[in-house]
Amino acid sequence: MTDFANRFSQNPLLSPSDLKPSVDGLEITCLLNPGVFTFQGKTWMIVRVAERPKQVGDLISFPVLDEEGIKIIEINRNDPHLIADDPRVINYKGSDYLTTLSHLRLLCSDDGVKFYEPEGYQILKGEGPDEAFGIEDCRVAKIDDIFYLTFTSVSAHGVGVGMRTTKDWKVFENHGVIIPPHNKDCAIFEEKINGRFYALHRPSSVDLGGNYIWLAQSPDGIHWGKHKCIIKTRKNHWDSKRVGAGAAPIKTQKGWLEIYHGANDAHRYCLGAFLMDLNDPTKVIARSENPIMEPVATYEQCGFFGHVVFTNGHVVNGDKLTIYYGAADEFVCAADFSIDEILSSLTYYHD
């Protein structure tokens, strides 16, 4: 096993019981995968909060959004039309539903360890039919004075990439779905390259191809094209089933360093890294042969969906990379890494 993570002794930093539900009648089931940024001299995270009603008796109950607000759907566990073998998703009469409804909540910290909800900042919730099952897994990129929030928009239409932008975290512009289903894991580079925006994203394919990482370009950060597949899954590896981008790539002297997640057929999620050319990020010049972090701690192995480490956010301070991550789809944790150690661990390709 290769695991470079220096986990915080205070882990988990956040558990579901640490926050209050957004409305009466719901309970927080999971805290997941925060986007991370610095603002007003503090470390901030925009954490995914997953809620549902308390489960009672033989009923499965879950919330969805409609024009009037949150609607609760109840289905008997013994209903022959119900398929409920995954704690995250159920199928009823041929339609898929999430067992929880997610929103995004802002927290801040003076020391990067103890986080609290500041006053005067709103909860970001799903808006409209394309976000009826909630919004999830936000990544944050700052370019000039604008913060770009890319997140997963979930509805009966599918899973796509939504975006909102802000300058002060109080007033937001909603750009809707910028990459349609099925797509997620969108991370925008925090610097233009040759005058253009770049972003990583992950289309999903069930029958042909695979769950691979793609690169896209944009003239304005909103309209995306020139898509190119750059990272694929690897048979019999730790990332054999799916791969997806983490947070915004990190600019280093050797190239753009991206921390990504990979999962195998057993749905065990680890973190790895790959390196892109500084001037042409379509060129991948190095990649992890083995994970840089694996789910080995108890809080990473046991939770709502165990054996998971998954990141959307980090803070860079010189050689120190602090990764904030979701553990077992239930807790928020953090770990420190050396960027030089990660770069040295990669397998470099040669023309």
Backbone hydrogen bonds, N-H to C=O, Kabsch-Sander energy under -0.5 kcal/mol:
donor,donor_aa,acceptor,acceptor_aa,energy
3,D,1,M,-0.5
4,F,292,I,-2.6
5,A,292,I,-0.6
6,N,336,D,-2.4
7,R,5,A,-0.9
8,F,334,A,-2.4
11,N,8,F,-1.5
13,L,332,V,-1.8
14,L,332,V,-1.8
18,D,15,S,-2.5
19,L,16,P,-1.2
26,L,23,V,-1.3
27,E,52,R,-2.8
29,T,27,E,-0.6
29,T,50,A,-2.6
30,C,50,A,-1.5
31,L,330,E,-1.2
32,L,48,R,-2.6
35,G,46,I,-2.0
37,F,44,W,-2.1
39,F,42,K,-2.0
42,K,39,F,-1.5
43,T,109,S,-2.1
44,W,37,F,-3.2
44,W,42,K,-0.5
45,M,107,L,-2.5
46,I,35,G,-2.7
47,V,45,M,-0.7
47,V,105,R,-2.2
48,R,32,L,-2.2
49,V,47,V,-0.6
49,V,103,H,-2.8
50,A,30,C,-2.4
50,A,48,R,-0.6
51,E,49,V,-0.5
51,E,101,L,-2.3
52,R,27,E,-1.9
59,L,56,V,-1.8
60,I,75,I,-3.3
61,S,59,L,-0.6
62,F,73,I,-2.1
64,V,71,K,-2.4
65,L,132,A,-2.9
66,D,69,G,-2.9
69,G,66,D,-1.6
71,K,64,V,-3.4
73,I,62,F,-2.9
75,I,60,I,-2.3
77,R,58,D,-3.7
79,D,76,N,-2.0
82,L,79,D,-1.9
83,I,91,N,-2.8
84,A,82,L,-0.5
86,D,89,V,-0.6
90,I,97,Y,-2.7
91,N,83,I,-2.4
92,Y,95,S,-3.0
93,K,81,H,-1.8
95,S,92,Y,-1.7
97,Y,90,I,-2.7
99,T,88,R,-2.2
101,L,51,E,-2.7
102,S,133,F,-0.7
103,H,49,V,-2.0
104,L,124,L,-2.9
105,R,47,V,-2.4
107,L,45,M,-2.5
108,C,116,Y,-2.7
109,S,43,T,-2.1
110,D,114,K,-0.5
115,F,113,V,-0.7
116,Y,108,C,-2.3
121,Y,118,P,-0.7
124,L,104,L,-2.6
125,K,123,I,-0.7
131,E,128,G,-1.7
132,A,129,P,-1.0
133,F,154,V,-2.8
134,G,131,E,-1.9
135,I,102,S,-1.8
136,E,152,T,-2.2
139,R,150,T,-2.9
141,A,148,Y,-2.0
143,I,141,A,-0.6
143,I,146,I,-2.4
146,I,143,I,-2.0
147,F,166,T,-3.1
148,Y,141,A,-3.6
148,Y,146,I,-0.5
149,L,147,F,-0.6
149,L,164,R,-3.0
150,T,139,R,-2.2
150,T,148,Y,-0.6
151,F,162,G,-2.2
152,T,136,E,-3.0
153,S,151,F,-0.6
153,S,160,G,-2.9
154,V,134,G,-2.2
154,V,152,T,-0.5
155,S,158,G,-1.6
158,G,155,S,-1.6
160,G,153,S,-2.5
160,G,158,G,-0.6
161,V,179,I,-2.8
162,G,151,F,-2.7
162,G,160,G,-0.6
163,M,176,G,-1.6
164,R,149,L,-1.9
165,T,173,E,-2.0
166,T,147,F,-1.8
167,K,171,V,-0.6
173,E,165,T,-2.4
174,N,172,F,-0.5
175,H,163,M,-2.7
175,H,173,E,-0.6
178,I,161,V,-2.4
178,I,176,G,-0.6
179,I,161,V,-1.4
182,H,159,V,-0.6
183,N,159,V,-3.2
184,K,202,R,-1.1
187,A,185,D,-0.6
187,A,200,L,-2.0
189,F,198,Y,-2.6
193,I,196,R,-2.6
194,N,192,K,-0.5
196,R,193,I,-1.5
197,F,218,S,-2.6
199,A,216,A,-2.0
200,L,187,A,-2.7
201,H,214,W,-2.3
202,R,184,K,-2.3
204,S,182,H,-1.8
211,N,241,K,-0.6
212,Y,210,G,-1.3
213,I,231,I,-2.5
214,W,201,H,-3.4
215,L,228,K,-3.0
216,A,199,A,-2.8
217,Q,225,G,-3.0
218,S,197,F,-1.8
224,W,222,I,-0.6
225,G,217,Q,-2.8
228,K,215,L,-2.2
230,I,213,I,-2.6
231,I,213,I,-1.9
234,R,239,D,-1.1
237,H,234,R,-1.8
240,S,237,H,-1.1
241,K,263,A,-2.9
242,R,263,A,-1.5
243,V,211,N,-1.7
244,G,261,H,-2.0
245,A,185,D,-0.5
246,G,259,I,-1.2
250,I,257,L,-3.3
252,T,250,I,-0.5
252,T,255,G,-1.9
256,W,276,M,-2.7
257,L,250,I,-3.3
257,L,255,G,-0.7
258,E,256,W,-0.5
258,E,274,F,-2.9
260,Y,258,E,-0.6
260,Y,272,G,-2.0
261,H,244,G,-2.6
262,G,270,C,-2.2
263,A,242,R,-2.2
264,N,268,R,-1.0
267,H,264,N,-2.0
269,Y,267,H,-0.6
269,Y,307,H,-2.1
270,C,262,G,-2.6
271,L,293,M,-2.5
272,G,260,Y,-2.9
274,F,258,E,-2.0
275,L,286,A,-2.6
276,M,256,W,-2.4
277,D,280,D,-0.6
277,D,283,K,-2.4
283,K,280,D,-2.3
284,V,282,T,-0.7
285,I,275,L,-2.7
285,I,283,K,-0.6
286,A,275,L,-1.2
287,R,347,T,-1.7
288,S,273,A,-2.5
292,I,271,L,-2.7
293,M,271,L,-1.4
296,V,294,E,-1.5
300,E,297,A,-1.4
301,Q,297,A,-1.4
302,C,298,T,-2.4
303,G,301,Q,-0.5
304,F,328,A,-0.6
305,F,328,A,-2.2
307,H,300,E,-0.8
308,V,300,E,-2.0
309,V,269,Y,-0.7
310,F,326,G,-1.7
312,N,34,P,-0.6
312,N,324,Y,-0.6
313,G,324,Y,-0.9
315,V,322,T,-2.2
317,N,320,K,-2.9
320,K,317,N,-1.9
321,L,337,F,-2.7
322,T,315,V,-2.8
322,T,320,K,-0.6
323,I,321,L,-0.7
323,I,335,A,-2.8
324,Y,313,G,-2.0
324,Y,322,T,-0.5
325,Y,333,C,-2.4
326,G,310,F,-3.4
327,A,331,F,-2.7
328,A,308,V,-2.2
330,E,327,A,-2.2
331,F,327,A,-2.2
332,V,14,L,-2.2
333,C,325,Y,-2.9
335,A,323,I,-1.9
336,D,6,N,-2.3
337,F,321,L,-2.1
339,I,319,D,-3.0
339,I,337,F,-0.6
342,I,338,S,-2.1
343,L,339,I,-2.8
344,S,340,D,-2.3
345,S,341,E,-1.2
345,S,342,I,-0.6
346,L,342,I,-0.7
346,L,343,L,-0.8
347,T,287,R,-2.8
348,Y,346,L,-0.7
349,Y,285,I,-2.7
